[in-house]
Amino acid sequence: MPQASLLKLAVCQYAPRLGDPEGNAARGCRWIARAADAGARLIVLPELASSGYAFATQGEAELAAEGLDGPALGRWGESCRELGVFVVAGFCEQGAAARFNSAALMGPEGLIGVYRKAHLFYDEQSYFQAGDSGFPVFDLPFGKVGMLVCYDLWFPEAARVLALAGADVICVPTNWVANFRHRVADERGWIMGNYASVAVATQNQVFVAAADRIGVEREIEFIGSSCIVGPEGWVLAGPASRSDEALLLADLDLSQAAARKHRTPRNHALGDRRPELYGELSVARPPTSE
Amino acid sequence: MPQASLLKLAVCQYAPRLGDPEGNAARGCRWIARAADAGARLIVLPELASSGYAFATQGEAELAAEGLDGPALGRWGESCRELGVFVVAGFCEQGAAARFNSAALMGPEGLIGVYRKAHLFYDEQSYFQAGDSGFPVFDLPFGKVGMLVCYDLWFPEAARVLALAGADVICVPTNWVANFRHRVADERGWIMGNYASVAVATQNQVFVAAADRIGVEREIEFIGSSCIVGPEGWVLAGPASRSDEALLLADLDLSQAAARKHRTPRNHALGDRRPELYGELSVARPPTSE
């Protein structure tokens, strides 16, 4: 099997700013340029990088939202064109009839696709509609790319659907928060988002690239710790700091995501599934609740 | 909500011996007694604790197999009766028409139920039929117990089905092997089985108790590292040594598995699922392969 060329992937960890859409568009451009300077061809920005996170009113969310021809996507797409790179970035999407917490995939030729966050966390439910895009996979020159956003990682069904559709790498714009967790990190300094990233990688033998943000908005504390994980679950870069900006880089041979699907000569990460035993997964509500 | 009393759970890490069924039955009894002495009420033994793992011929597997009235289950059930404890133990099951790599749940009143490993690893496929039991959950005085065996942990569908059926704790007899892994452990000393255990815990907000074995059989190296994980994914005990015997103990409030399902006042680990988007999970074969 011919060795695929390596893909340099970058994960950008920084703090978008609530109420500063122009600044956020410019901030994204600077990080894309910085990552491209470092040789990256695929670059991941955080969740809601266009808008910030902690909306307090519908008006704020409305003002921060943009369509697919909006200013942040426009400027980031321009950067992709100029620099010849691909970018996955979280943005506040104004759809035809609703707002979504979305991730856009852009390349040198412009916008390639959009994923709308399927699993909304806490007050996101006040400002966004749960995603209706399903879990699309995009076939790029260097491999197949899927996207998830933050809380999606705790729903292994989502990553599994991406893997079944052939994803080699799952890019995860995220805004992991300290709130609601009784404990933020363990003695090693890992947050649960790091474990959730490893989980999805090892269960599916895919690469995972999680770009988190830092900073505080209206008492919501974001906890950085961005990471890049390989298809056998070992961390390739990060976790980054919980409070500082960071640019994580890793050289990925995306063909390994497919090659390593054979866990042994007699095992395949997806072929070994027993869907005939998984019937309960189509149940909409938990049968038990306290 | 009344605080449930704590359950002391024990995970027993030791080396069953191939070709020594009587010794294995006695070994299991000794570990059950040791765990009960330490105050444990629920005790987990490794995978194939009755038989050892690395069969080389059908005859060996046949000799090692036993029915539900077999000698190992009989003796361990006796221990449960005498000591008033519950035991989950891996055993080589002779069914009516096939052999299974199974886990038995026994209590003071005798055998409670059996789970047959659904996802077979490597040469297990030569000696066992893939499990047909589905993923049963058993309602015990202290909480709801599900079982998985080893490689099952890499199929998040399995743990999810258990969680949807109300499991508070998933007991995992396992025989994690070093072979086939390009890397056995990371700089922290964790093996991928530890991450797989954390994955299942955090994705489902359940307790996970993984009892691994140690030792070498026919060039297959087992790597211990047993662990007990809490419903938010943090490790409560272990990982144990990769080469030495170990008794791990933890006091679990199993009611937390249900209580913590509410990740926030507006989120529920199972209720937030989007089954209408998970259609691909019923696909039997991966649509792409290299």
Interface residues (C-beta under 8 A of the other chain):
Chain A: M1 A118 H119 L120 F121 Y122 D123 Q125 A130 G131 G134 F135 Y151 W154 F155 P156 E157 A158 R160 V161 A163 L164 A165 G166 F180 R181 H182 R183 D186 R188 M192 Y195 A196 V198 A199 T202 Q203 E232 G233 W234 V235 S255 A258 A259 K261 R263 T264 P265 R266 N267 H268 A269 L270 G271 D272 R273 R274 P275 E276 L277 Y278 G279 E280 L281 S282 V283 A284 R285 P286 P287 T288 S289 E290
Chain B: M1 A118 H119 L120 F121 Y122 D123 Q125 A130 G131 G134 F135 Y151 W154 F155 P156 E157 A158 R160 V161 A163 L164 A165 G166 F180 R181 H182 R183 D186 R188 M192 Y195 A196 V198 A199 V200 T202 Q203 E232 G233 W234 V235 S255 A258 A259 K261 R263 T264 P265 R266 N267 H268 A269 L270 G271 D272 R273 R274 P275 E276 L277 Y278 G279 E280 L281 S282 V283 A284 R285 P286 P287 T288 S289 E290
